Amino acid sequence: MNELQLNESRLQIAAFIQNKRNELGISQAALAEQTGMGIATIKRFESGKYWLNMKQYVMLRNALQLPTSF
């Protein structure tokens, strides 16, 4: 997998998370509070500029009520 493919994947994941958050009517600030992450981290991730680590992913997954696998 090359860098271009990785960047595209990051953007797709970020868009998916942002869409799910919007569907649930959760603001970025509320999501940051629920997960214990900073709002800047949520914003950077949703803009596609940041990879989450596994702990952050699990916290987001739980807050957004996502299945354990998808």
Secondary structure, DSSP 8 states (H G I E B T S, - for coil): --HHHHHHHHHHHHHHHHHHHHHTT--HHHHHHHHT--HHHHHHHHTT-----HHHHHHHHHHTT--S--
